[in-house]
Amino acid sequence: MRYELVIFDNDGVLVDSEPISNRLLAAYLTELGHPTSYEDSIRDYMGSAMHRIHDLVLERTGERLPDDFDDVFHRRVFEAFERELRPVAGAVDVLEKLAADEVPYCVASSGSHERIRVGHRTTGLDRWFEGERIFSAQDVGKGKPAPDLFLYAAERMGVAPERCVVVEDSPLGVRAAVAAGMDVYGFTAMTPADRLAGATQLFSDMGELAGLLA
């Protein structure tokens, strides 16, 4: 294999959470007086750390979101995860292949550690991700599109950035990977290919990934 580390985004790449979380985010922002459609949420916030949501709402409206916004939103999301969340089709097969071939991998997500753990536990993906394989924007304080999270994950895993490949489904994530000097494979299951411009490779079926990485 040409890479020494595969870095997965989490939401939309490993767990099929983007439809759930963006539906709930759009509804909550609208409830708070900031009309937002599901499509708006996908376009503006998919792949974002929570601070970006606060920053964009403040920039656009001059109003701050409530102090308990993150707690309320995460409570709603976690409740929905327990009912609805599933792994992305093909993700388990990719992880099995990487583990069998002894290829190092990890997850680097804009989501909080709690969100990652809840999603993995609910979907059974926790068996593939010990604590030392999980990295969150919480660890670096500056989320995507800054390269900090991917660079931190590579450093902790002991691999040079140019020997890493990132698997991403959001424009922000692709920009972050490129800024980190890493190859990035753009997953187009939910995101139009033209929004992932800059990706090294595009693919639409997670079942294709193992072959593309070989």
N, C-alpha and C positions, 0 to 999 in steps of 0.2 A: 504494500500500500504506500502511496506517495506522501501521506500525511502521518505525523506522529501524534496528533491529537485532534479529535472531532469535538467541537463545541456546539452543543445544541441550544437554541432558544427553547423555551418551554411552551408558552401559550400558543396554540395553533400549530406547533411542530411536534411536540410529544403528547400533549393533552389537548383535546378538542374543545378548548375553553373560550375561544374568541367569540363565537356566536352568543354564548351565555353571558359573558361579562360585558360585551358591548351592548347587548339588549338592556341589561340592567343599568349600565352607566347612562345610556341615552334616557332611560325612564327617570332615573334619579336627578340628572341635570335638568330635565324638563320640569320635574316636580319642584325643583328649587328656583324655577323662573328663568332658566336658560334653555329655551327650546332646542332640542337636539334629536335628530332622527338616528335610527340604527346606522344608516349609511354615513351620516355625519361622524358618528363615533368611530366607525371603522377607519374612515379617511383621516381623522384628526388625532385619534388617541391610540390606535392599535399599535402595540409594541412599546407604549410609553410607560415610564415610571410615574408614580402618582404625582410627584411634584410637577410634572409637565402639565397635567390636567389643571392643577391649581394655577400654574403660570399662564396658561392659555386663556382660561376664564377671566382672570384678572386683567390680562392684556386686552381682551376683547370687550369686556363689559365695565371694567373699573371696579368690579365687586369681588370680594373674597368669598370663597366657599366656606361653609361653616367649619368650626374647629373640629367637629366630630365627623366630618365628611368621610374620611378614610375608614374609620371604624364602622360607620353605618354601611358604607358600600361593601366593605369586605364581609360583614356579617351576612348581607343579602347574597353576595356571590358564593360564600361557603355553603349556605343553606341550599342554593341551587345546585352547586357542585355535587352535594350528597345525593340529590335526586337524579341529576341528568348527565354528569360528566363521564366521558369515555376516553380511552386513549385514541390518538389519531390512528386511523387504519394504516397498518404496516409498520408502526413505530416499534412494536415489540419485536418483530422480525429483524429490524435493523439492529436493535440493541443485542439480540441474541447472536447475530453474526459478528458484531464487533467484539463481544465478550469471547466468543469461540475463537476468534482470530487474535485475541489478546491485544486489540487496538485500544489505546487509552481514549476515554471519552468523558465528558462532563456536561453539566447544564449551566448556562449563564443567562439569567432572566431578569427583566425589568421588575418582575413581581417580587414581593417580599418573601423571606424564607418561609413564613407561615403559609403563604399562598402556594408556594411550590410544594411544601410538605403535604398540605391538605389535598392538592390535586394528585400527587403521586400516590398517597395512601388510598384515596378513593378509587383510583384506576388500577391499582396493583403495580404501578411502575416503581414504587419505593424499593422493590427488591433489586432494582438495577442501579440505584443511586444512594450510596452511602453518603454520609455527611461531607466527606472530603471531596466529593464530586459535585457539590451544589454551591453555586455562586449567585449572589443577588446584587441588584443595584444598591441595596442597603449596605453592602460591604465597601462601596467606593464613594457613595454620596452623590455621584453624578451619573445619571442614566444615559442610555442611548438617545441621540446619535453620537455622544462622546465615546471614544474608544476605551475608556478607563476600565469598564467591566471586563471586556474581552482580554485586555492586557493583564489585568489582575488574575483572571482565570488561568491564562497561559503561564504566568509566573508561578502561581501556586502549584500548577501541575508539572512545572519544570520543563516546559517546551518553548522554544523560540517562536515568536509570532509568525514568522514566515513558514514554519512547519505545521501550522494549524489551519484547519478549515472550519468555518462557521456554517451552521444550517439555520437559516432565518426565513421568516415569512412576512416581515414588515419592512417598509422603506427605512425606518429609523435604524433597524438592526443591520440592514445591508450597509448603510452609511457608516455605522459604528465599526463594522468588520473591516471595511475598506480603509477607514482611518487608522485602524490598528495594524494595517499591513498584512492582513490575512486574506486568503481566498474565502469566498462565500458562495454557498449554493442556495439559490432563492427558491423557496417552496411556493408554488403559485396556486395551491388549492383554493385559497380564499382571496388572494391578492392578484390583481391583474399584472401580467408580466411586465408591462411598461412602467409600473410603479416600483419595480425592483431593478431598475436600470443600475448598472454598475456591478451586478452579481457576476461571478466567474462563470456560473452555470445556472440554468433554470430547469426546474422539474416540477411535475404536477402530481405525481403519485409517490408516496413515501416508500412504496415497495421497490421503486427504481433506485433508491439512494445507495444501497450497498454496492450495486454494480457500478454506479457512477464514481464511487470513491475508490474502487479497486485499482 
